């Protein structure tokens, strides 16, 4: 999956990411977005850095729906 975000420099940057349940931030099988550096992306970072999905497979989009439901519940 490819995402873009806006950093403090005000420019958009591209980053690769994957969705997995095999990360310490995943709880009870809930998928998380993991960036290339190994860090999980949280709701606060998603909003503050204005992350956007550039490219995602059908399966990734389905997993993103699960993440969105979790963020809606806790956000």
Buried (B, 14 or more C-beta within 10 A) or exposed (E): BEBBBBEEEEEEEEBEBBBBBEBEBBEEEEBBBBBEEEBBBBBEBBEEBEBEBEEBEEEBEEBBEBBEEBBEEEE
